[in-house]
Amino acid sequence: MKHQRSDFPEDFLFGCATSSYQIEGHAFGGAGRTQWDDFAATPGNVTRFENGDKACDHYHRYGEDLDLVEQAGFDAYRFSLSWARVLPEGRGPVNQEGLDFYDRLADSLLDRGIRPCATLYHWELPSPLLDLGGWRNRDIAGWFADYTQIIMERIGDRMFSVAPINEPWCVAWLSHFDGHHAPGVRDIRATARAMHHVLLAHGRAIETMRGLGMDNLGGVFNMEWADPADDSAAARAAADRYDAIYNHWFMGGVFKGAYPQAALDGLEPHLPRGWQEDFPTITAPLDWCGINYYTRKLIAPAGNPWPDYREVEGPLPKTFMDWEIYPEGLYNFLTRTAREYTGDLPLYVTENGMASADVLEDGAVEDPARTAYLDAHLDKVRQVIAEGVPLKGYFTWSLLDNYEWALGYEKRFGLVHVDFETLARTPKASYHALAKALTT
């Protein structure tokens, strides 16, 4: 890599990120059934019907994995907690095995000098709560607050930072309007309610953790830069709608107590009654803001009812996900977020990385495209810091190749190659390059 640690401020944090269902092995340790187990068991939803039963077996091999975090020189490890592992029914009886696992994980991180950065929810909704309406049901905010209380009473004293919900756009829009993720719904009324309730649950969780005396609490938002596919006014309007739904809705709700009109044009008739009265909870003050960034999209009108947009293939080099490599989008979001929403609040890049067609040959994985991707985005990180944006850390996605949701085990984002038959871990060339940059 062309970058090294000394190129960044002394207190700048480097970390890597994972999520519970994608790596732990959900069949272990008394975890309850989740919407992803159900979604994967339904033909046509997931590549080869694959699920997270075994995943990377991080549940049993977490020590080996945390050794990899330490050896790479990372300062922090961002991980998520499985709601269904802690509360198999989503409510009611607690699974002590689940609490004990996260207790051991927290201590193991601290023993290695790594800051634990927890996310309370990364999409594995307990199936019994889906039976009650899931994110369409306003009661989910209370259920989520109760879960927050239980897990943070156990491990909250050892967390460096906590965020309630990873990528609310995926929880709400991708899963309830596009139907690409669990629960696989395609319904605008369900979408509108999920878009609002996910933020209400976020706010209730923040209030709960404040009540426990916790600090360094934030929100994590995924963002995709939207450019019009051509110079027409219609393409510009379509890109603006995409931007409003994907990016401004969640940032506006949390930091301004308002939703963008371009999104309300389609969603407001379907929002729950009295939704405006929830903003005092949704806008619970945060200590930092996290941005997950991967790509941009070129947007054109689709000739359909609202939201009337479609994606157009762009000309830039692409990752194995067919996502354009566009580091300028990270610069744009970091500067725009500070300018329009967060001001002096610390920002973190909480996810950034790429999938590539990695092959293990002779005990090694050469992935120069991933190293180049990280370098290009770290260029933008250095640029925004130089311009005064209060960016305090950068987390790579992901430590391990893992279960990539509806794409099964086909797409590899990891710095470390995982053989999903033997579960052997092999650090890739990008891991070694990043470790050298962080430890030299």
Secondary structure as GFF3:
##gff-version 3
##sequence-region A 1 440
A	DSSP	three_ten_helix	5	7	.	.	.	ID=ss1
A	DSSP	beta_strand	13	17	.	.	.	ID=ss2
A	DSSP	alpha_helix	20	23	.	.	.	ID=ss3
A	DSSP	alpha_helix	35	40	.	.	.	ID=ss4
A	DSSP	three_ten_helix	47	49	.	.	.	ID=ss5
A	DSSP	alpha_helix	58	71	.	.	.	ID=ss6
A	DSSP	beta_strand	76	80	.	.	.	ID=ss7
A	DSSP	alpha_helix	83	86	.	.	.	ID=ss8
A	DSSP	alpha_helix	96	111	.	.	.	ID=ss9
A	DSSP	beta_strand	115	121	.	.	.	ID=ss10
A	DSSP	alpha_helix	127	131	.	.	.	ID=ss11
A	DSSP	three_ten_helix	134	136	.	.	.	ID=ss12
A	DSSP	alpha_helix	140	155	.	.	.	ID=ss13
A	DSSP	three_ten_helix	156	158	.	.	.	ID=ss14
A	DSSP	beta_strand	161	165	.	.	.	ID=ss15
A	DSSP	alpha_helix	168	169	.	.	.	ID=ss16
A	DSSP	pi_helix	170	174	.	.	.	ID=ss17
A	DSSP	alpha_helix	175	176	.	.	.	ID=ss18
A	DSSP	alpha_helix	188	211	.	.	.	ID=ss19
A	DSSP	beta_strand	218	228	.	.	.	ID=ss20
A	DSSP	alpha_helix	233	243	.	.	.	ID=ss21
A	DSSP	pi_helix	244	248	.	.	.	ID=ss22
A	DSSP	alpha_helix	249	256	.	.	.	ID=ss23
A	DSSP	alpha_helix	261	267	.	.	.	ID=ss24
A	DSSP	three_ten_helix	268	270	.	.	.	ID=ss25
A	DSSP	three_ten_helix	275	278	.	.	.	ID=ss26
A	DSSP	alpha_helix	279	282	.	.	.	ID=ss27
A	DSSP	beta_strand	288	300	.	.	.	ID=ss28
A	DSSP	beta_strand	310	312	.	.	.	ID=ss29
A	DSSP	alpha_helix	327	337	.	.	.	ID=ss30
A	DSSP	pi_helix	338	342	.	.	.	ID=ss31
A	DSSP	beta_strand	347	351	.	.	.	ID=ss32
A	DSSP	alpha_helix	368	386	.	.	.	ID=ss33
A	DSSP	beta_strand	391	397	.	.	.	ID=ss34
A	DSSP	three_ten_helix	405	407	.	.	.	ID=ss35
A	DSSP	beta_strand	416	418	.	.	.	ID=ss36
A	DSSP	beta_strand	425	427	.	.	.	ID=ss37
A	DSSP	alpha_helix	429	439	.	.	.	ID=ss38
###
